[in-house]
Amino acid sequence: MLREKLMRFMAGRNGADQLAKTCLWVSLVLMIITMFTHQWWVYLLALAALIYSYFRMMSRNTSKRYLENQHFLQKTYKIRVWFTGLGTKARYQKSKMSYDHEQRKIYRIFYCPACKQKIRAPKGKGKIQITCPKCKTEFIRRT
């Protein structure tokens, strides 16, 4: 019953996007810093970040909040990649695990060494030369 009331209240509102979550984390870190330093201006920054985060979550102007969030995501892309460790190798291994399990019975999935395009080749054909349809790089793999 409480969950349904909360769902009705949040209908049409922005909710917690990446920018709001980041503001919450910044607020939490600043609150912890305030506990040790007892600086009033750090506390005010933490409070401002917390208020801004809740403002974003409760806002009904979803289109404007969406554009702000997209701008934030574009500006912080390199930082987020560095923190999460999603370099090209990690992204390659993560995407390698996400293909359909049914296709593994019939096909082998390879990735182009140049552009990381996913390429499907039939199993059991031995060594074959594979040409990437995207960048036209040729490489040999065993199926």
Secondary structure, 3 states (H helix, E strand, C coil): CHHHHHHHHHCCCCCCCHHHHHHHHHHHHHHHHHHHHCCHHHHHHHHHHHHHHHHHHHCCCHHHHHHHHHHHHHHCHHHHHHHHCCCHHHHHHHHHCCCCCCHHHCEEEEECCCCCCEEEEECCCCEEEEECCCCCCEEEEEC
